[in-house]
Amino acid sequence: MRYLLDTDIVSYLVRGNRDVAGRLVQVGVQCAISAVTLMELRSWEPSSKQIGELIESAIEHLPVVDFDKSAAELTARIRRDLRAGGKGYSTSDIMIAATAIANNLILVSNNSKDFESIKNLNLENWLK
């Protein structure tokens, strides 16, 4: 595995974004989602039955990377560092970033601003 897809990227995929779908075809089985993204996807209220089915299909076909002790320790350190720098980020975003770092994965997100201050995070945006 090489890429960890952020929740927003799965959302673009489900809504049929060609850039994301094309890139996913290029990289093939090298993609996964985090347990946090799984939680976020399961928390959504789909706008239609079709969108709900597409979300379920994405969940079924993408491996899930667990949020383990290493990711938890990294999350705590990142939160402390960001707070010390006067920056606040969503805990879910920090957990997703920590999962990517702990597993040496590239995080794919269109929300670069949500992650730009996190050290040691490899980040790609497939929509630019």
PyMOL commands that place a pseudoatom at each C-alpha (Angstrom):
pseudoatom trace, name=CA, resn=MET, resi=1, chain=A, elem=C, hetatm=0, pos=[0.000, 0.000, 0.000]
pseudoatom trace, name=CA, resn=ARG, resi=2, chain=A, elem=C, hetatm=0, pos=[1.218, 3.459, -0.813]
pseudoatom trace, name=CA, resn=TYR, resi=3, chain=A, elem=C, hetatm=0, pos=[-1.676, 5.935, -0.523]
pseudoatom trace, name=CA, resn=LEU, resi=4, chain=A, elem=C, hetatm=0, pos=[-4.124, 6.775, 2.251]
pseudoatom trace, name=CA, resn=LEU, resi=5, chain=A, elem=C, hetatm=0, pos=[-7.231, 8.471, 0.881]
pseudoatom trace, name=CA, resn=ASP, resi=6, chain=A, elem=C, hetatm=0, pos=[-8.688, 11.281, 2.974]
pseudoatom trace, name=CA, resn=THR, resi=7, chain=A, elem=C, hetatm=0, pos=[-12.446, 11.338, 3.430]
pseudoatom trace, name=CA, resn=ASP, resi=8, chain=A, elem=C, hetatm=0, pos=[-12.840, 14.203, 0.967]
pseudoatom trace, name=CA, resn=ILE, resi=9, chain=A, elem=C, hetatm=0, pos=[-11.128, 12.183, -1.787]
pseudoatom trace, name=CA, resn=VAL, resi=10, chain=A, elem=C, hetatm=0, pos=[-13.526, 9.273, -1.245]
pseudoatom trace, name=CA, resn=SER, resi=11, chain=A, elem=C, hetatm=0, pos=[-16.350, 11.814, -1.474]
pseudoatom trace, name=CA, resn=TYR, resi=12, chain=A, elem=C, hetatm=0, pos=[-15.028, 13.058, -4.831]
pseudoatom trace, name=CA, resn=LEU, resi=13, chain=A, elem=C, hetatm=0, pos=[-14.703, 9.456, -6.017]
pseudoatom trace, name=CA, resn=VAL, resi=14, chain=A, elem=C, hetatm=0, pos=[-18.271, 8.605, -5.000]
pseudoatom trace, name=CA, resn=ARG, resi=15, chain=A, elem=C, hetatm=0, pos=[-19.556, 11.694, -6.800]
pseudoatom trace, name=CA, resn=GLY, resi=16, chain=A, elem=C, hetatm=0, pos=[-17.800, 10.590, -9.997]
pseudoatom trace, name=CA, resn=ASN, resi=17, chain=A, elem=C, hetatm=0, pos=[-14.836, 12.968, -10.138]
pseudoatom trace, name=CA, resn=ARG, resi=18, chain=A, elem=C, hetatm=0, pos=[-12.836, 11.873, -13.174]
pseudoatom trace, name=CA, resn=ASP, resi=19, chain=A, elem=C, hetatm=0, pos=[-9.480, 13.138, -11.903]
pseudoatom trace, name=CA, resn=VAL, resi=20, chain=A, elem=C, hetatm=0, pos=[-9.735, 11.061, -8.734]
pseudoatom trace, name=CA, resn=ALA, resi=21, chain=A, elem=C, hetatm=0, pos=[-11.173, 8.020, -10.520]
pseudoatom trace, name=CA, resn=GLY, resi=22, chain=A, elem=C, hetatm=0, pos=[-8.456, 8.178, -13.195]
pseudoatom trace, name=CA, resn=ARG, resi=23, chain=A, elem=C, hetatm=0, pos=[-5.691, 8.453, -10.656]
pseudoatom trace, name=CA, resn=LEU, resi=24, chain=A, elem=C, hetatm=0, pos=[-7.162, 5.590, -8.633]
pseudoatom trace, name=CA, resn=VAL, resi=25, chain=A, elem=C, hetatm=0, pos=[-7.114, 3.420, -11.750]
pseudoatom trace, name=CA, resn=GLN, resi=26, chain=A, elem=C, hetatm=0, pos=[-3.444, 4.373, -12.306]
pseudoatom trace, name=CA, resn=VAL, resi=27, chain=A, elem=C, hetatm=0, pos=[-2.313, 3.415, -8.819]
pseudoatom trace, name=CA, resn=GLY, resi=28, chain=A, elem=C, hetatm=0, pos=[-4.639, 0.431, -8.479]
pseudoatom trace, name=CA, resn=VAL, resi=29, chain=A, elem=C, hetatm=0, pos=[-4.507, -1.595, -5.299]
pseudoatom trace, name=CA, resn=GLN, resi=30, chain=A, elem=C, hetatm=0, pos=[-2.048, 0.765, -3.627]
pseudoatom trace, name=CA, resn=CYS, resi=31, chain=A, elem=C, hetatm=0, pos=[-4.832, 2.730, -1.903]
pseudoatom trace, name=CA, resn=ALA, resi=32, chain=A, elem=C, hetatm=0, pos=[-6.530, 2.407, 1.461]
pseudoatom trace, name=CA, resn=ILE, resi=33, chain=A, elem=C, hetatm=0, pos=[-8.626, 4.461, 3.859]
pseudoatom trace, name=CA, resn=SER, resi=34, chain=A, elem=C, hetatm=0, pos=[-8.058, 4.995, 7.563]
pseudoatom trace, name=CA, resn=ALA, resi=35, chain=A, elem=C, hetatm=0, pos=[-10.357, 3.689, 10.272]
pseudoatom trace, name=CA, resn=VAL, resi=36, chain=A, elem=C, hetatm=0, pos=[-11.184, 7.354, 10.929]
pseudoatom trace, name=CA, resn=THR, resi=37, chain=A, elem=C, hetatm=0, pos=[-12.317, 7.830, 7.324]
pseudoatom trace, name=CA, resn=LEU, resi=38, chain=A, elem=C, hetatm=0, pos=[-14.429, 4.691, 7.667]
pseudoatom trace, name=CA, resn=MET, resi=39, chain=A, elem=C, hetatm=0, pos=[-16.075, 6.236, 10.738]
pseudoatom trace, name=CA, resn=GLU, resi=40, chain=A, elem=C, hetatm=0, pos=[-16.691, 9.510, 8.896]
pseudoatom trace, name=CA, resn=LEU, resi=41, chain=A, elem=C, hetatm=0, pos=[-18.176, 7.747, 5.860]
pseudoatom trace, name=CA, resn=ARG, resi=42, chain=A, elem=C, hetatm=0, pos=[-20.462, 5.629, 8.057]
pseudoatom trace, name=CA, resn=SER, resi=43, chain=A, elem=C, hetatm=0, pos=[-21.584, 8.822, 9.852]
pseudoatom trace, name=CA, resn=TRP, resi=44, chain=A, elem=C, hetatm=0, pos=[-22.773, 10.542, 6.678]
pseudoatom trace, name=CA, resn=GLU, resi=45, chain=A, elem=C, hetatm=0, pos=[-26.400, 10.736, 5.725]
pseudoatom trace, name=CA, resn=PRO, resi=46, chain=A, elem=C, hetatm=0, pos=[-26.279, 9.951, 1.962]
pseudoatom trace, name=CA, resn=SER, resi=47, chain=A, elem=C, hetatm=0, pos=[-28.162, 12.392, -0.249]
pseudoatom trace, name=CA, resn=SER, resi=48, chain=A, elem=C, hetatm=0, pos=[-29.632, 9.526, -2.257]
pseudoatom trace, name=CA, resn=LYS, resi=49, chain=A, elem=C, hetatm=0, pos=[-29.851, 5.748, -2.336]
pseudoatom trace, name=CA, resn=GLN, resi=50, chain=A, elem=C, hetatm=0, pos=[-27.325, 5.699, -5.198]
pseudoatom trace, name=CA, resn=ILE, resi=51, chain=A, elem=C, hetatm=0, pos=[-24.778, 7.747, -3.240]
pseudoatom trace, name=CA, resn=GLY, resi=52, chain=A, elem=C, hetatm=0, pos=[-25.268, 5.446, -0.241]
pseudoatom trace, name=CA, resn=GLU, resi=53, chain=A, elem=C, hetatm=0, pos=[-24.598, 2.414, -2.445]
pseudoatom trace, name=CA, resn=LEU, resi=54, chain=A, elem=C, hetatm=0, pos=[-21.473, 4.044, -3.900]
pseudoatom trace, name=CA, resn=ILE, resi=55, chain=A, elem=C, hetatm=0, pos=[-20.173, 4.816, -0.405]
pseudoatom trace, name=CA, resn=GLU, resi=56, chain=A, elem=C, hetatm=0, pos=[-20.755, 1.188, 0.608]
pseudoatom trace, name=CA, resn=SER, resi=57, chain=A, elem=C, hetatm=0, pos=[-18.956, -0.006, -2.525]
pseudoatom trace, name=CA, resn=ALA, resi=58, chain=A, elem=C, hetatm=0, pos=[-15.967, 2.215, -1.793]
pseudoatom trace, name=CA, resn=ILE, resi=59, chain=A, elem=C, hetatm=0, pos=[-15.825, 0.936, 1.800]
pseudoatom trace, name=CA, resn=GLU, resi=60, chain=A, elem=C, hetatm=0, pos=[-16.071, -2.653, 0.582]
pseudoatom trace, name=CA, resn=HIS, resi=61, chain=A, elem=C, hetatm=0, pos=[-13.258, -2.309, -1.962]
pseudoatom trace, name=CA, resn=LEU, resi=62, chain=A, elem=C, hetatm=0, pos=[-10.735, -0.181, -0.069]
pseudoatom trace, name=CA, resn=PRO, resi=63, chain=A, elem=C, hetatm=0, pos=[-8.619, -1.747, 2.692]
pseudoatom trace, name=CA, resn=VAL, resi=64, chain=A, elem=C, hetatm=0, pos=[-8.883, -0.039, 6.083]
pseudoatom trace, name=CA, resn=VAL, resi=65, chain=A, elem=C, hetatm=0, pos=[-5.732, 0.935, 7.991]
pseudoatom trace, name=CA, resn=ASP, resi=66, chain=A, elem=C, hetatm=0, pos=[-6.303, 0.652, 11.739]
pseudoatom trace, name=CA, resn=PHE, resi=67, chain=A, elem=C, hetatm=0, pos=[-5.783, 3.521, 14.135]
pseudoatom trace, name=CA, resn=ASP, resi=68, chain=A, elem=C, hetatm=0, pos=[-3.253, 1.833, 16.404]
pseudoatom trace, name=CA, resn=LYS, resi=69, chain=A, elem=C, hetatm=0, pos=[-1.065, 2.782, 19.366]
pseudoatom trace, name=CA, resn=SER, resi=70, chain=A, elem=C, hetatm=0, pos=[1.615, 4.306, 17.131]
pseudoatom trace, name=CA, resn=ALA, resi=71, chain=A, elem=C, hetatm=0, pos=[-0.953, 6.512, 15.386]
pseudoatom trace, name=CA, resn=ALA, resi=72, chain=A, elem=C, hetatm=0, pos=[-2.454, 7.476, 18.751]
pseudoatom trace, name=CA, resn=GLU, resi=73, chain=A, elem=C, hetatm=0, pos=[0.960, 8.540, 20.085]
pseudoatom trace, name=CA, resn=LEU, resi=74, chain=A, elem=C, hetatm=0, pos=[1.611, 10.553, 16.914]
pseudoatom trace, name=CA, resn=THR, resi=75, chain=A, elem=C, hetatm=0, pos=[-1.814, 12.178, 17.154]
pseudoatom trace, name=CA, resn=ALA, resi=76, chain=A, elem=C, hetatm=0, pos=[-1.040, 13.371, 20.683]
pseudoatom trace, name=CA, resn=ARG, resi=77, chain=A, elem=C, hetatm=0, pos=[2.344, 14.771, 19.636]
pseudoatom trace, name=CA, resn=ILE, resi=78, chain=A, elem=C, hetatm=0, pos=[0.937, 16.516, 16.554]
pseudoatom trace, name=CA, resn=ARG, resi=79, chain=A, elem=C, hetatm=0, pos=[-1.892, 18.069, 18.605]
pseudoatom trace, name=CA, resn=ARG, resi=80, chain=A, elem=C, hetatm=0, pos=[0.613, 19.393, 21.166]
pseudoatom trace, name=CA, resn=ASP, resi=81, chain=A, elem=C, hetatm=0, pos=[2.864, 20.794, 18.421]
pseudoatom trace, name=CA, resn=LEU, resi=82, chain=A, elem=C, hetatm=0, pos=[-0.025, 22.491, 16.628]
pseudoatom trace, name=CA, resn=ARG, resi=83, chain=A, elem=C, hetatm=0, pos=[-1.384, 23.984, 19.834]
pseudoatom trace, name=CA, resn=ALA, resi=84, chain=A, elem=C, hetatm=0, pos=[2.073, 25.274, 20.763]
pseudoatom trace, name=CA, resn=GLY, resi=85, chain=A, elem=C, hetatm=0, pos=[2.144, 26.978, 17.365]
pseudoatom trace, name=CA, resn=GLY, resi=86, chain=A, elem=C, hetatm=0, pos=[-1.272, 28.514, 17.980]
pseudoatom trace, name=CA, resn=LYS, resi=87, chain=A, elem=C, hetatm=0, pos=[-2.994, 26.352, 15.404]
pseudoatom trace, name=CA, resn=GLY, resi=88, chain=A, elem=C, hetatm=0, pos=[-6.093, 24.263, 15.850]
pseudoatom trace, name=CA, resn=TYR, resi=89, chain=A, elem=C, hetatm=0, pos=[-7.106, 21.397, 13.616]
pseudoatom trace, name=CA, resn=SER, resi=90, chain=A, elem=C, hetatm=0, pos=[-9.892, 18.854, 13.716]
pseudoatom trace, name=CA, resn=THR, resi=91, chain=A, elem=C, hetatm=0, pos=[-9.002, 15.803, 15.762]
pseudoatom trace, name=CA, resn=SER, resi=92, chain=A, elem=C, hetatm=0, pos=[-10.212, 13.561, 12.933]
pseudoatom trace, name=CA, resn=ASP, resi=93, chain=A, elem=C, hetatm=0, pos=[-7.834, 15.230, 10.462]
pseudoatom trace, name=CA, resn=ILE, resi=94, chain=A, elem=C, hetatm=0, pos=[-4.929, 14.845, 12.872]
pseudoatom trace, name=CA, resn=MET, resi=95, chain=A, elem=C, hetatm=0, pos=[-5.806, 11.182, 13.396]
pseudoatom trace, name=CA, resn=ILE, resi=96, chain=A, elem=C, hetatm=0, pos=[-5.896, 10.567, 9.632]
pseudoatom trace, name=CA, resn=ALA, resi=97, chain=A, elem=C, hetatm=0, pos=[-2.553, 12.340, 9.181]
pseudoatom trace, name=CA, resn=ALA, resi=98, chain=A, elem=C, hetatm=0, pos=[-1.010, 10.377, 12.062]
pseudoatom trace, name=CA, resn=THR, resi=99, chain=A, elem=C, hetatm=0, pos=[-2.235, 7.120, 10.517]
pseudoatom trace, name=CA, resn=ALA, resi=100, chain=A, elem=C, hetatm=0, pos=[-0.513, 8.054, 7.255]
pseudoatom trace, name=CA, resn=ILE, resi=101, chain=A, elem=C, hetatm=0, pos=[2.743, 8.986, 8.995]
pseudoatom trace, name=CA, resn=ALA, resi=102, chain=A, elem=C, hetatm=0, pos=[2.747, 5.904, 11.249]
pseudoatom trace, name=CA, resn=ASN, resi=103, chain=A, elem=C, hetatm=0, pos=[2.283, 3.623, 8.237]
pseudoatom trace, name=CA, resn=ASN, resi=104, chain=A, elem=C, hetatm=0, pos=[4.627, 5.516, 5.902]
pseudoatom trace, name=CA, resn=LEU, resi=105, chain=A, elem=C, hetatm=0, pos=[1.800, 6.320, 3.483]
pseudoatom trace, name=CA, resn=ILE, resi=106, chain=A, elem=C, hetatm=0, pos=[1.150, 9.326, 1.274]
pseudoatom trace, name=CA, resn=LEU, resi=107, chain=A, elem=C, hetatm=0, pos=[-2.037, 11.100, 2.332]
pseudoatom trace, name=CA, resn=VAL, resi=108, chain=A, elem=C, hetatm=0, pos=[-4.219, 12.108, -0.616]
pseudoatom trace, name=CA, resn=SER, resi=109, chain=A, elem=C, hetatm=0, pos=[-6.458, 15.085, 0.125]
pseudoatom trace, name=CA, resn=ASN, resi=110, chain=A, elem=C, hetatm=0, pos=[-7.912, 18.114, -1.584]
pseudoatom trace, name=CA, resn=ASN, resi=111, chain=A, elem=C, hetatm=0, pos=[-7.882, 19.858, 1.810]
pseudoatom trace, name=CA, resn=SER, resi=112, chain=A, elem=C, hetatm=0, pos=[-4.184, 20.684, 1.799]
pseudoatom trace, name=CA, resn=LYS, resi=113, chain=A, elem=C, hetatm=0, pos=[-4.707, 23.583, 4.208]
pseudoatom trace, name=CA, resn=ASP, resi=114, chain=A, elem=C, hetatm=0, pos=[-6.006, 21.116, 6.789]
pseudoatom trace, name=CA, resn=PHE, resi=115, chain=A, elem=C, hetatm=0, pos=[-2.669, 19.306, 6.786]
pseudoatom trace, name=CA, resn=GLU, resi=116, chain=A, elem=C, hetatm=0, pos=[0.032, 21.761, 5.684]
pseudoatom trace, name=CA, resn=SER, resi=117, chain=A, elem=C, hetatm=0, pos=[1.383, 22.419, 9.188]
pseudoatom trace, name=CA, resn=ILE, resi=118, chain=A, elem=C, hetatm=0, pos=[1.825, 18.752, 10.088]
pseudoatom trace, name=CA, resn=LYS, resi=119, chain=A, elem=C, hetatm=0, pos=[5.483, 17.778, 10.042]
pseudoatom trace, name=CA, resn=ASN, resi=120, chain=A, elem=C, hetatm=0, pos=[6.695, 14.613, 8.291]
pseudoatom trace, name=CA, resn=LEU, resi=121, chain=A, elem=C, hetatm=0, pos=[3.424, 14.170, 6.392]
pseudoatom trace, name=CA, resn=ASN, resi=122, chain=A, elem=C, hetatm=0, pos=[3.683, 13.254, 2.712]
pseudoatom trace, name=CA, resn=LEU, resi=123, chain=A, elem=C, hetatm=0, pos=[0.712, 14.871, 1.026]
pseudoatom trace, name=CA, resn=GLU, resi=124, chain=A, elem=C, hetatm=0, pos=[-0.670, 14.742, -2.538]
pseudoatom trace, name=CA, resn=ASN, resi=125, chain=A, elem=C, hetatm=0, pos=[-3.645, 16.441, -4.113]
pseudoatom trace, name=CA, resn=TRP, resi=126, chain=A, elem=C, hetatm=0, pos=[-5.088, 14.501, -7.051]
pseudoatom trace, name=CA, resn=LEU, resi=127, chain=A, elem=C, hetatm=0, pos=[-7.361, 17.387, -8.008]
pseudoatom trace, name=CA, resn=LYS, resi=128, chain=A, elem=C, hetatm=0, pos=[-4.620, 19.883, -8.877]
for i in range(1, 128): cmd.bond("trace and resi %d" % i, "trace and resi %d" % (i + 1))
show_as sticks, trace
zoom trace
